[in-house]
Amino acid sequence: MSQYGLLIDYDFCTGCHTCEVACQQEHEYPAGKCGIKVTEFVTPGLHKPLCIDNVPFPTDLCDLCAQRTARGDMPSCVKHCQAACMSYGPIAELAQRMENQAKTVLFRPR
């Protein structure tokens, strides 16, 4: 059986926080508690323009929406991502896609 994960291409994340809202609503988490958090990283530019990266980080609460994925649905964060920068699928396939994408992270739950 393949292990599934979440591939995030943060080169395209706009920092809209929709993934956080979708997660909180899906799991009925209270304010401040979430399975994914968007963090903003600012890199000042010396010889190039300022760079701002928004990186969604799954937390220890993330189970990739086990109930949703058991029904064949996408995790809530992936379904609602407005920038379409998140993908869900077998780890091996996601790792292959990473080879051609510069700013990506791959998440595999415990």
Secondary structure by P-SEA (a helix, b strand, c coil): cbbbbbbbccccccccaaaaaaaaaaaccccccccbbbbbbbbbbccccbbbbbbbbbccccccaaaaaaacccccccccccccccccccaaaaaaaacccccbbbbbcc
